[in-house]
């Protein structure tokens, strides 16, 4: 997942509105979003290489999303998969701050990451490339790409502004959120970050929606959770050319599927 934007507790009727694109190698196998057979409470896509997930929810209101923190072309291989950070939270019942305290203790075992976990009451954030301890995310519109929370990369800033405008109009449907994620425009060269991968690669992966035959946007996900616990989860999937391949639409009513 290389862009995630969310509005947290700025609308009393819809406390969580989320939109995110997962960017990944097209050759890496993954399952579409669905309920997991080995953890039926979890609704998420699944990485079929390591068994974790980039993004998921539960009927009880738990939510988790992880992104990698980009550091050069040849990141060091680490013993544990970042996808287990989200999967373990969704499977369990540990309160978010306590869960992240445990993650902090073993953070050196993972490649660079930024992680958001939460429930109906609070969202929390931690990165093993940040100097801060886990922190509670305040109400507002937030964005995350392959760096720290709210780092103002062009795609983050643009997506936060678009989400803010959408909510200001009183709209928050999954279809409108998916439109927010569809922009394939590259960022201006003078606004690109420098993460050690070279200017050309920075340019190619700068859009909100990345089209590339090797590495690009695999799926777009929109989540809208109402105050009463009702939740809509929509995932749209794409091939290496950026062509639409199918979608999944789930509704959880009153905290139950």
RAQUITA-V957510 format. One record per residue. N is the residue number from 1. RES is the residue in three letters. PSI is psi in radians with two decimals (* if undefined). BURIAL is I if it has 16 or more other ideal C-beta (glycine too) atoms within 10 Angstrom, else O. D_FIRST is the distance of its C-alpha to the first C-alpha in whole Angstrom. Layout:
n=N res=RES psi=PSI burial=BURIAL d_first=D_FIRST
n=N res=RES psi=PSI burial=BURIAL d_first=D_FIRST
This chain:
n=1 res=UNK psi=2.04 burial=I d_first=0
n=2 res=UNK psi=-0.01 burial=I d_first=4
n=3 res=UNK psi=2.25 burial=I d_first=6
n=4 res=UNK psi=2.17 burial=I d_first=7
n=5 res=UNK psi=2.53 burial=I d_first=11
n=6 res=UNK psi=2.53 burial=I d_first=13
n=7 res=UNK psi=2.14 burial=I d_first=17
n=8 res=UNK psi=1.97 burial=I d_first=19
n=9 res=UNK psi=0.63 burial=O d_first=23
n=10 res=UNK psi=-0.19 burial=O d_first=24
n=11 res=UNK psi=2.12 burial=I d_first=25
n=12 res=UNK psi=-0.48 burial=O d_first=27
n=13 res=UNK psi=-0.46 burial=O d_first=27
n=14 res=UNK psi=1.47 burial=I d_first=23
n=15 res=UNK psi=-0.42 burial=I d_first=22
n=16 res=UNK psi=2.12 burial=I d_first=18
n=17 res=UNK psi=2.08 burial=I d_first=16
n=18 res=UNK psi=2.49 burial=I d_first=13
n=19 res=UNK psi=2.32 burial=I d_first=11
n=20 res=UNK psi=2.57 burial=I d_first=7
n=21 res=UNK psi=2.35 burial=I d_first=5
n=22 res=UNK psi=2.07 burial=I d_first=3
n=23 res=UNK psi=2.30 burial=I d_first=5
n=24 res=UNK psi=2.86 burial=I d_first=7
n=25 res=UNK psi=2.30 burial=O d_first=11
n=26 res=UNK psi=-0.41 burial=I d_first=13
n=27 res=UNK psi=-0.24 burial=O d_first=15
n=28 res=UNK psi=2.09 burial=O d_first=13
n=29 res=UNK psi=2.50 burial=O d_first=15
n=30 res=UNK psi=2.61 burial=I d_first=13
n=31 res=UNK psi=2.54 burial=O d_first=14
n=32 res=UNK psi=2.80 burial=O d_first=14
n=33 res=UNK psi=2.43 burial=I d_first=14
n=34 res=UNK psi=3.09 burial=O d_first=17
n=35 res=UNK psi=2.35 burial=O d_first=19
n=36 res=UNK psi=2.36 burial=I d_first=19
n=37 res=UNK psi=-0.61 burial=O d_first=23
n=38 res=UNK psi=-0.05 burial=O d_first=23
n=39 res=UNK psi=1.36 burial=I d_first=22
n=40 res=UNK psi=-0.32 burial=O d_first=23
n=41 res=UNK psi=-0.25 burial=I d_first=22
n=42 res=UNK psi=2.22 burial=I d_first=18
n=43 res=UNK psi=1.95 burial=I d_first=16
n=44 res=UNK psi=2.78 burial=I d_first=13
n=45 res=UNK psi=3.04 burial=I d_first=11
n=46 res=UNK psi=2.29 burial=I d_first=12
n=47 res=UNK psi=2.11 burial=I d_first=12
n=48 res=UNK psi=-0.02 burial=O d_first=15
n=49 res=UNK psi=-0.85 burial=O d_first=16
n=50 res=UNK psi=-0.20 burial=O d_first=16
n=51 res=UNK psi=0.02 burial=O d_first=16
n=52 res=UNK psi=-2.80 burial=I d_first=13
n=53 res=UNK psi=2.76 burial=I d_first=10
n=54 res=UNK psi=-0.41 burial=I d_first=6
n=55 res=UNK psi=2.41 burial=I d_first=8
n=56 res=UNK psi=2.94 burial=I d_first=12
n=57 res=UNK psi=2.96 burial=I d_first=15
n=58 res=UNK psi=2.83 burial=I d_first=19
n=59 res=UNK psi=-0.42 burial=I d_first=22
n=60 res=UNK psi=-0.04 burial=O d_first=23
n=61 res=UNK psi=0.06 burial=I d_first=21
n=62 res=UNK psi=2.57 burial=I d_first=18
n=63 res=UNK psi=2.44 burial=I d_first=15
n=64 res=UNK psi=2.47 burial=I d_first=12
n=65 res=UNK psi=2.45 burial=I d_first=8
n=66 res=UNK psi=2.50 burial=I d_first=7
n=67 res=UNK psi=2.67 burial=I d_first=5
n=68 res=UNK psi=2.64 burial=I d_first=8
n=69 res=UNK psi=2.03 burial=I d_first=11
n=70 res=UNK psi=2.21 burial=I d_first=12
n=71 res=UNK psi=1.47 burial=I d_first=16
n=72 res=UNK psi=-3.09 burial=O d_first=17
n=73 res=UNK psi=-0.44 burial=O d_first=18
n=74 res=UNK psi=1.26 burial=O d_first=19
n=75 res=UNK psi=2.58 burial=O d_first=17
n=76 res=UNK psi=2.39 burial=O d_first=19
n=77 res=UNK psi=2.35 burial=O d_first=19
n=78 res=UNK psi=2.77 burial=O d_first=19
n=79 res=UNK psi=-0.37 burial=O d_first=20
n=80 res=UNK psi=2.59 burial=O d_first=18
n=81 res=UNK psi=2.38 burial=I d_first=14
n=82 res=UNK psi=-0.46 burial=I d_first=12
n=83 res=UNK psi=-0.33 burial=I d_first=11
n=84 res=UNK psi=-0.36 burial=I d_first=14
n=85 res=UNK psi=-0.74 burial=I d_first=14
n=86 res=UNK psi=-0.78 burial=I d_first=12
n=87 res=UNK psi=-0.77 burial=I d_first=14
n=88 res=UNK psi=-0.66 burial=I d_first=18
n=89 res=UNK psi=-0.77 burial=I d_first=17
n=90 res=UNK psi=-0.60 burial=I d_first=17
n=91 res=UNK psi=-0.48 burial=I d_first=20
n=92 res=UNK psi=-2.92 burial=O d_first=22
n=93 res=UNK psi=0.17 burial=O d_first=24
n=94 res=UNK psi=2.32 burial=O d_first=24
n=95 res=UNK psi=2.56 burial=O d_first=24
n=96 res=UNK psi=-0.83 burial=I d_first=20
n=97 res=UNK psi=-0.61 burial=I d_first=22
n=98 res=UNK psi=-0.66 burial=O d_first=24
n=99 res=UNK psi=-0.80 burial=I d_first=21
n=100 res=UNK psi=-0.50 burial=I d_first=20
n=101 res=UNK psi=-0.67 burial=O d_first=23
n=102 res=UNK psi=-0.70 burial=O d_first=23
n=103 res=UNK psi=-0.73 burial=I d_first=19
n=104 res=UNK psi=-0.65 burial=O d_first=21
n=105 res=UNK psi=-0.48 burial=O d_first=24
n=106 res=UNK psi=0.27 burial=O d_first=22
n=107 res=UNK psi=-0.48 burial=I d_first=19
n=108 res=UNK psi=-0.18 burial=O d_first=21
n=109 res=UNK psi=-0.06 burial=O d_first=20
n=110 res=UNK psi=2.65 burial=I d_first=16
n=111 res=UNK psi=2.85 burial=I d_first=15
n=112 res=UNK psi=2.37 burial=I d_first=14
n=113 res=UNK psi=2.81 burial=I d_first=11
n=114 res=UNK psi=2.35 burial=I d_first=11
n=115 res=UNK psi=2.32 burial=I d_first=11
n=116 res=UNK psi=2.23 burial=I d_first=12
n=117 res=UNK psi=2.69 burial=I d_first=15
n=118 res=UNK psi=-3.12 burial=I d_first=17
n=119 res=UNK psi=-2.82 burial=I d_first=20
n=120 res=UNK psi=-0.32 burial=O d_first=22
n=121 res=UNK psi=-0.63 burial=O d_first=24
n=122 res=UNK psi=2.62 burial=O d_first=21
n=123 res=UNK psi=2.45 burial=I d_first=18
n=124 res=UNK psi=2.71 burial=I d_first=18
n=125 res=UNK psi=2.52 burial=I d_first=16
n=126 res=UNK psi=2.49 burial=I d_first=16
n=127 res=UNK psi=2.44 burial=I d_first=15
n=128 res=UNK psi=0.21 burial=I d_first=17
n=129 res=UNK psi=0.24 burial=O d_first=17
n=130 res=UNK psi=2.62 burial=I d_first=19
n=131 res=UNK psi=-0.13 burial=O d_first=22
n=132 res=UNK psi=2.67 burial=O d_first=22
n=133 res=UNK psi=2.93 burial=O d_first=23
n=134 res=UNK psi=2.45 burial=I d_first=20
n=135 res=UNK psi=2.59 burial=O d_first=21
n=136 res=UNK psi=2.33 burial=O d_first=21
n=137 res=UNK psi=2.18 burial=I d_first=19
n=138 res=UNK psi=2.80 burial=O d_first=22
n=139 res=UNK psi=2.50 burial=O d_first=22
n=140 res=UNK psi=-3.00 burial=O d_first=21
n=141 res=UNK psi=2.17 burial=I d_first=18
n=142 res=UNK psi=2.75 burial=I d_first=15
n=143 res=UNK psi=2.61 burial=I d_first=12
n=144 res=UNK psi=2.24 burial=I d_first=9
n=145 res=UNK psi=-2.35 burial=I d_first=8
n=146 res=UNK psi=0.83 burial=I d_first=8
n=147 res=UNK psi=-2.56 burial=I d_first=12
n=148 res=UNK psi=2.86 burial=O d_first=13
n=149 res=UNK psi=2.27 burial=I d_first=13
n=150 res=UNK psi=0.28 burial=I d_first=15
n=151 res=UNK psi=2.23 burial=O d_first=15
n=152 res=UNK psi=0.96 burial=O d_first=17
n=153 res=UNK psi=2.67 burial=I d_first=15
n=154 res=UNK psi=-0.79 burial=I d_first=16
n=155 res=UNK psi=-0.53 burial=I d_first=13
n=156 res=UNK psi=-0.88 burial=I d_first=13
n=157 res=UNK psi=-0.80 burial=I d_first=16
n=158 res=UNK psi=-0.80 burial=I d_first=17
n=159 res=UNK psi=-0.63 burial=I d_first=14
n=160 res=UNK psi=-0.73 burial=I d_first=16
n=161 res=UNK psi=-0.69 burial=O d_first=19
n=162 res=UNK psi=-0.67 burial=I d_first=18
n=163 res=UNK psi=-0.72 burial=I d_first=17
n=164 res=UNK psi=-0.76 burial=O d_first=21
n=165 res=UNK psi=-0.69 burial=O d_first=23
n=166 res=UNK psi=-0.79 burial=I d_first=22
n=167 res=UNK psi=-0.58 burial=I d_first=23
n=168 res=UNK psi=-0.49 burial=O d_first=26
n=169 res=UNK psi=-0.03 burial=O d_first=27
n=170 res=UNK psi=0.20 burial=O d_first=27
n=171 res=UNK psi=2.56 burial=O d_first=24
n=172 res=UNK psi=0.49 burial=I d_first=21
n=173 res=UNK psi=2.75 burial=O d_first=21
n=174 res=UNK psi=-0.66 burial=I d_first=18
n=175 res=UNK psi=-0.71 burial=O d_first=19
n=176 res=UNK psi=-0.62 burial=I d_first=19
n=177 res=UNK psi=-0.65 burial=I d_first=16
n=178 res=UNK psi=-0.61 burial=I d_first=14
n=179 res=UNK psi=-0.66 burial=O d_first=17
n=180 res=UNK psi=-0.56 burial=I d_first=15
n=181 res=UNK psi=-0.04 burial=I d_first=12
n=182 res=UNK psi=-0.03 burial=I d_first=14
n=183 res=UNK psi=2.13 burial=I d_first=15
n=184 res=UNK psi=0.29 burial=O d_first=16
n=185 res=UNK psi=2.28 burial=O d_first=18
n=186 res=UNK psi=2.59 burial=I d_first=18
n=187 res=UNK psi=2.64 burial=I d_first=18
n=188 res=UNK psi=2.53 burial=O d_first=22
n=189 res=UNK psi=-0.63 burial=O d_first=23
n=190 res=UNK psi=-0.07 burial=O d_first=24
n=191 res=UNK psi=-0.01 burial=O d_first=21
n=192 res=UNK psi=2.47 burial=I d_first=19
n=193 res=UNK psi=2.92 burial=I d_first=17
n=194 res=UNK psi=1.74 burial=O d_first=19
n=195 res=UNK psi=0.29 burial=I d_first=17
n=196 res=UNK psi=0.27 burial=O d_first=19
n=197 res=UNK psi=-0.01 burial=I d_first=18
n=198 res=UNK psi=2.62 burial=O d_first=20
n=199 res=UNK psi=-0.65 burial=O d_first=21
n=200 res=UNK psi=-0.77 burial=O d_first=20
n=201 res=UNK psi=-0.67 burial=I d_first=17
n=202 res=UNK psi=-0.75 burial=I d_first=16
n=203 res=UNK psi=-0.79 burial=O d_first=17
n=204 res=UNK psi=-0.54 burial=I d_first=16
n=205 res=UNK psi=0.28 burial=I d_first=12
n=206 res=UNK psi=-0.39 burial=I d_first=13
n=207 res=UNK psi=2.82 burial=I d_first=13
n=208 res=UNK psi=-0.78 burial=I d_first=11
n=209 res=UNK psi=2.06 burial=I d_first=11
n=210 res=UNK psi=2.18 burial=I d_first=11
n=211 res=UNK psi=2.06 burial=I d_first=14
n=212 res=UNK psi=2.40 burial=I d_first=15
n=213 res=UNK psi=-0.32 burial=O d_first=17
n=214 res=UNK psi=-0.86 burial=O d_first=15
n=215 res=UNK psi=2.15 burial=I d_first=12
n=216 res=UNK psi=-2.95 burial=I d_first=10
n=217 res=UNK psi=2.07 burial=I d_first=8
n=218 res=UNK psi=-0.64 burial=I d_first=9
n=219 res=UNK psi=2.72 burial=I d_first=9
n=220 res=UNK psi=2.38 burial=I d_first=9
n=221 res=UNK psi=2.34 burial=I d_first=10
n=222 res=UNK psi=2.35 burial=I d_first=13
n=223 res=UNK psi=2.27 burial=I d_first=14
n=224 res=UNK psi=2.07 burial=I d_first=18
n=225 res=UNK psi=2.20 burial=I d_first=20
n=226 res=UNK psi=2.90 burial=I d_first=24
n=227 res=UNK psi=-0.58 burial=O d_first=26
n=228 res=UNK psi=0.09 burial=O d_first=28
n=229 res=UNK psi=-0.20 burial=O d_first=25
n=230 res=UNK psi=2.41 burial=O d_first=24
n=231 res=UNK psi=2.39 burial=I d_first=21
n=232 res=UNK psi=2.31 burial=I d_first=19
n=233 res=UNK psi=2.03 burial=I d_first=16
n=234 res=UNK psi=2.24 burial=I d_first=15
n=235 res=UNK psi=2.28 burial=I d_first=13
n=236 res=UNK psi=2.40 burial=I d_first=13
n=237 res=UNK psi=2.62 burial=I d_first=13
n=238 res=UNK psi=2.69 burial=I d_first=14
n=239 res=UNK psi=-3.00 burial=O d_first=15
n=240 res=UNK psi=-0.27 burial=I d_first=15
n=241 res=UNK psi=-0.03 burial=O d_first=18
n=242 res=UNK psi=0.15 burial=O d_first=15
n=243 res=UNK psi=2.45 burial=O d_first=18
n=244 res=UNK psi=2.35 burial=O d_first=17
n=245 res=UNK psi=-0.24 burial=O d_first=18
n=246 res=UNK psi=2.93 burial=O d_first=18
n=247 res=UNK psi=2.80 burial=O d_first=17
n=248 res=UNK psi=2.42 burial=I d_first=17
n=249 res=UNK psi=2.13 burial=O d_first=19
n=250 res=UNK psi=2.48 burial=I d_first=20
n=251 res=UNK psi=2.28 burial=O d_first=22
n=252 res=UNK psi=2.14 burial=I d_first=23
n=253 res=UNK psi=2.17 burial=O d_first=26
n=254 res=UNK psi=0.56 burial=O d_first=28
n=255 res=UNK psi=0.14 burial=O d_first=26
n=256 res=UNK psi=2.53 burial=O d_first=26
n=257 res=UNK psi=* burial=O d_first=25
